Amino acid sequence: MPASLAEDRRPPRESAEPFEPVLGLEVHAQLLTESKIFCGCSTRFGALPNHHTCPVCLGLPGVLPVLNRRVVEFAIRAGLALGCEIRETSVWSRKNYFYPDLPKGYQISQYDLPLCERGRLTLPSGKTVRVRRIHLEEDAGKNVHAADGGDSLVDFNRAGVPLIEIVSEPDLCSAQEASDYLKTLRAIVMYLGINDGNLEEGSLRCDANVSVRRAGATELGVRTELKNMNSFRFLRQAIDYEIRRQVALLSSGRRVVQETRTFDPVQGETRPMRSKEEAHDYRYFPEPDLPPLVVARAWVDRIAGELPELPAARLDRYVGLGVGRAEAQILVDERALADLFDRTLGRYADAGRLAKRFANELQATLREAGLGLAEQKATPEGIGRLLALVDAGELSGAAMKEVLAEMVRTGEDPDAIAARKGLRQLSDEGPTEAAVDAVLARCPEEVARYRAGKKQLVGFFVGQVMKELEGRGNPGVIGKLLAKKLG
């Protein structure tokens, strides 16, 4: 390891000296176009290695890139959603570096004149984070390393897939704020329909720039870059570790080396990868095979008029309907969940109660069934009818969960499921009163103790009546009859 990357591997200790972290994120989002940015190859994930390639994305001699118009439209959507200024004329550059997964030996990107600049993103806490820029570029391939330490191969299917890179200003102050920023940004690009939000597959990737400075200082500290965080939990863990590491270095009189680091989730620590490159290391120069990108103002205005309702506006609408802010945040974090909620609202008018059901029972049922929202089969009409049955006292809470579990798997009508499984509660007082009388008749000692003041026995009586009715009793009706008969 080079001397500049050598370090003390002992776990960092807490410091009594006050330091403050300064964080910025660089988020790469693959755009959901059918073809790549400069050629017609498919962007579909999961194909056989090197199956979606051609001379253009492989960088073979004598080929020329042709820009995909849809890519530019998606980037403009992102810029408008984040309040950016959309540059009328932006310029392509060659970013030169030599890794095995970069077939041309350079990446076509945007450098000094990006498409979108000076935006902002508001966190759930209300804090506003400035967005420095959003620029377009092509993705690299993917190195595949043998688990036994043998051969390393390269899959170029991802080479040329369109990316936007969203760069924040260093406005974040904690690992939790960084996680909230990424979650909020993820929801926005998914609502826009330009990215699927899949961190595990790498279609949304995050690099974190981390530095610390003594409390009250104005000058930024030396930063390190944490590469390719692929989960919110790992992002928080990596940043927290890196903050502690840098504080420990500065507290002991040592210095922080500017470098790129990776996070080892098994050991829970960051490790050096390479020295941090600067712009001059990439030898940027204008891309000679592409003219400047010019976007007409009328086109930008048309895209602005077609933007969907974004998460922040949707959250405010839900709160205005009486939904608790916590449940509203859960809904808007997943567009498919919020869309299903909106469609169900037409069948069940109590938005607050419906949101609690969605945030709790529906989510839990889907997890237990191993289903995603796109796979589940319960309809808005069916969900609305199910909750109406619960409100009418015809289904207990336990029965509702059983019916819902069947609905998400099959899409069957809740009335039919309840009838087939014998889950409807007996709200008719006739059979329920007979069961209450039978229980009281066979439990004279408990009746006497209740009337002598041991009122907590009411739970015992309710349980015995429910057993008598084979679990189909209505607790409300049972309680009313017990109160009447026990005095």
N, C-alpha and C positions, 0 to 999 in steps of 0.2 A: 504493500500500500504506500502511495506517495506520502512524504513527510507532512505535506499540508493537510492530508486527510487523516493522519494518525490522531488518536484521541484517547482519553481516559475512559475505559469501558465500565467503570464502576457506576452503579445506579445514582442518578442525581439526587442530592439532598435538598430539603427545603431551606430557603435563605430567610434570615430575619430582616435583611435589607430590603426596602420597598422597591420593587421593579414593576413595570407595567408592560404587558405584551402589546404588540402592534401587528395586525394580521391583514393580509389581502389574499383573495382567492382568484385563481385563473381556472375557469370552467370550460371544458371542451364538450360541446354537444353535437353528436352526429345528427345530421338533418334527415328527416324521413322522406327523402326522394326515392323514386324507384331506380334511378340510375345515378352514376357517380358524377362528380363535379365537372370533369373535363372529357368524359367519354360516355358511351352507352352501356357500359357493363352494369350488371345488377348490383344493388347494395344489400341484397337479402343476407341475413345472418345465418350461419350454420351450414353453408355449402361445403362440399369437399374442398380441401386445400387447393388454392390456385385455380379454382374453377371459374371464378368471376374475374377474369383478367383479359387484357388485350394489349397490343403494342403501345397504346397511349399510357395506360396506368402502369405498365411495366417499364416505361421510360426507354423504349427502344429507339435507336437512331432514325431520324427522318420523319417523325410523327409530330403533329401539332395538337395542342389542347383546344377544345371548343367549349365555351362556358355554358352550363346548364342554367336556363333562365329561372327555373323553379327554385334553385338554390338561392338566388338573389332575393326572390320574393320571400322565402322563409327567413332569411337574415333580416330583411326589412321589418317583417312581423315582430321579430324579437326586439329590434331596436325601438320600434314604436311602443311596444308593451312596456319597455323599461324607460320610456321618456327620453330616448336619445335624439340627438340631432342626426338626421340622415344626410350624409354628404352626397351632393349631386355628382361629383366626380371623385372616384377613389382609384387607387393604383395597385397593381399587382407587383409583387416582388419575389425574388428567389432567395430563399433562406437556405444557406449551404451548410450541410453537415453530413458526416459519413458514418451511418449506422447500417448494419446489414438489412434492416427492414425498410430502408428508404431506397427504392430502386434507381432513382435518377441521380442520387447523391445531392439532391436539393429538394426543397418543399416549396410549392407555389403557395404563397401566403400574401397577406397585406401587412405593411409595416408602418411607414410614416403617414400614409393617407388612408386610414381605414374607412369602411362604409358607415359605421355608426360611432358616435362619440357623446360623452358628457350626459350620461343617463343617471338613473337612481333606482333603488329598490328599497322598499319599506319592510322592515321585519315585523313579525307579530307583536314585538314589544313596543312598536311605534318608532324605533330608531331608523333613520334613513342612511343607507350606505350608497356612496357615489359609485357609479359605473364609469370607468375611464373610457372604455372602448369595446366595441364588438367588431371583430374582423373575420373574414372568410379565409379558409385555407383547406388544403387537401389532407386527408389522414395518411399515415404511414401504414406499412404492413404490420405483421405480428410475428415476433420470434417465438418459436415453440421449442422448449428445452426438454430433453429426455429426463425422466425422473431419476434414472440411475446415473446421471452425470455423463451420459454418452453424447450422442450427436445433438446439435442444435439445428433446427430447420426454420425456414421462413415461409409463412403463408401470406401471399400478396392479395388475398381477396379484399382486405380492408384498405389497401392502397388506393387512394383516389376517392374514397368515400368523403362526401362533403362535411365539413365541420364549421361551426362558428366557435370562436374563442371569446368568452365574456370575461373581461378583466376588471376587477374592482379596484378602487382606491384603497389604501391601507387604513380603513375606517373601522375594522373589526377589533374587538378588545378581549375576546375570550374564545375558547374552543366551542362553547355553547352558541355564541353568536355566529361563529363560522358555520356550525351545523344548521342553525336556523336560516341563515342566508342561503345555503345550498338547498335546503328543503323548499324554501319559498321560490327560489329560481327554478327548481325542478317542476314544481306545480305550474308555474307560468309557461314553461316551454311545452309541457304536456297539454295544457289548455289550448295553446296556440296550434297544436297538432303538428309541431315541427320536430319533436323528439319524444321517444318512448319512455324516457326517465329510467332506463335500466342500468343501474350502476354495476351490477354483477357482470353483465355482458360487455361493459365498457362503452356503451353508447352515450353515457354521461360520465365524464371523468373530471376529477378535481385535483389541482395542484394548489398547495398552500404556501404562501410566503410568510415566514415567521421571524420576528425579531423582538427583542426586549430592550427597554431603556430604563434608566433610573427614573423613578416617579418625579414628575415635574419637568423633566427634560423635554426639549422641543425637537432636538435632532434625532432622526431615526437611527436605530442600532443596525449592526451588520445582520443581514437576513440570510436564512437558509430556505431552500425550496424543498417541500415534501411532495414527492411525485405520486400521481395516480392513486388517490384515495378512492376505494370502490365501495365504501359504505359510510353511513353517517357515524356509526359507532367507531369505526377505525379512524375517521377524520378527527373526532374528538379525542380519542386516545393518543393519536400521533401528535396533535398540537399540544396537548397537555404535557406529554413527555418532553417534547422539544422545548417548550417554555421552561420547564424545570431544568433541563440540561443547560440551556443558555444562561439561566440565572446562576446555576452552580458555577459555571465557568467564570462569569464576571465577578461573582462574589469572592472567588479565590484568586483574583488578579490575573486570570488567563483571558484569552481573547476568543471570540467566536469567529470561525473561518467561514467565509462565504462559499457555500457548496450546495450541491443537490443531494438530498438524502431520501432514503426509502424507509418505509415502516414495516417492521416485522411484527405481525399481530400475535404470533406465538410467544415471542419473548416480551412483547409490549414495549418495544424500543425502536428508535430511529437509528439508521446506520448510513454511513457515507456511501454515495454512488460515484460521484465525480465532482470536480471543481465546477463551480457555477459559471455557465457561459454568459457573456454579455453580448449586446447587439453586434459589436465589431467582430466577435468571434464567428458569427454567422455570415459575415461578408455579404450583407443584403445588397442587392442591386435590382433595378427595374427588370421585370420579366419581359424579355424581348418578343415572346411569342403571343402575348395577349395585349390588346389595346386597353387604355384606361376604361374603367367601368363607369358608364354614365347612366344615371337613373332619372327619368322624367318626374317632375313634381306631381303631375296628374296621376302617374302610376302609384306613387307613394300615398297620395290622398285616397285613391281607390282601395288600397290595401288597408289603410287606417279605418275606412268605413266598414270593412268586412271583419274586423277583429271581434272575437267572441267576448262575452262577459268574462273578465279575468278574476282570479281568486279573491283579491281584496274587495272588489265590488260585490262579488257573490256572498262573501262573508257578511258584509254590511247588510245586504238584503235579507239574509237569514236571521240575523240578529233583530232586524226590524220586524220580522214575522213572529218573534217571540222565542227563537231558538237560543239556548245558552251559548255564550261565546266559545266555551271549550268544545261543545258538540259541533258548533258551526265550523271550527277550525279543522276538526277531524273530517268533516264532510268535504270541505273545499280542498283538502290536501290530496284527495284522489278524485279526479274529474268524473270517472265512471260512477263512483259512489254518489257524488253530488247530482249527476244526471239522473240516476235512478231515483234519488230522493225527490227531485223536482217532478218527475213523472208520477210518482206516488202521491204527491201533494194534492193532485186533482181528485184522488180517491179517498183521502183521509185528511181532514181539514186542520187538525191540531198539529201545527208544525213543530212545536216544542216537544210533544210526546213522541211524534214520529222520529225526530232527530235523535232522541235518546235511544229509541229502538234500533235505529240504523247504526249509531255509534257503538252500541253494546251487543244486543242479541244478534243482529244480522252479521256483523263482523266476526263475532265468536263462532257463529254457525258455519260461516264460510271457512274459517280456519280449521275447525274440526272436520269438515268435509273435504278439506284439501282442494278447495275450488277458488278460482279467481272470479272477479266480477264479470269478466267476459264469458266465463264458462257456466256460471250459475243460471238456473232456468226459472226462478220465481219471477212473476210478472208484477208490474205496479198494481194491477187490478187485484191480483191474488194477495199481495201484501196488505193492501188497504182493507180487503175483506177479512183477512186474518185478524188484524188489529180491531176491527169492528166486533168480531166474535168475542175477543178478550174483553172489550169495553162493555159488552152486553152481558158479561158473566157466563157466557156459554163455553168458554175455554179457560182453564187455569193457566198460570204462568208456565208450569212444567209442560202442560199439553201444548201450549203455543210453541215452545221450543221444539217439541217433537214434530209438530206439523210443519214448522218452518224448515227443519232439517230435511224433511221429505220434499218440500216445495223446491228448495234450491237444487236438489238432485234431479227431480222429475218434471217440475213445472205444473204438477197436478193441482186442482182446485182445493182450497183449504177445507171447504165443507165436505168434499168427497173423502179427503184423508181422515178428517175427524170422525166421519160416520164409519168408515172402514175399520178404523182402529178403536172405535168405541170411546172416544175422548171427550165427547160433549158433556159438560156439567149438567147435573139435574137441578134446574132452577125452580121446578115445580115444587111447591111447599108440601104437597100430599105425600109423595114418597120420602121426602126429606124429613117431614115431621114423624113419620112412622119409624124411621131409623133413629131419630133423636129419642123417641119414647122407648125404643128397644134398649138403647145404650143406658139411659137413666134407670130403667127397670133392673138391669143386671149389675149396676154399680151403685147400690144404695149407700155404701160407706163413703165413697167419693162425693156423692151428692150431699151427704150430711156434713162432711168436712168443708165443702164449698160454701154451704149456707152458714157455716160457723165462722167464715171469714177467709178461708184459703182460696182466694179468688184466682190464683194462678193455675188452678186446676182446669180452668176453661180450655186451655190448650190441650189437656188430656182428653176432654170430652170431644173437642173438634176432631182430634185425631181418630178417636174411636168411631165417630159418625162417618168420617171419610172412609175408614176401613169397612164399615157396614155397607157403604154405597160403592165399594170397589174403586175408590179414588175419583168418582165422578160427581161428588157433592160440590155445591157452590159454597165456599167459605162464608160469604156474606149472608146467605140465607140460613146456613147452619148457625152462625153466631146470633142472628136475630131470634131464631126459635129457642136456642139455649137460654138466652137472656130472659125470654118470656116464661119459660118453664121452670127455670131455676130460681127466678124471683130476684 
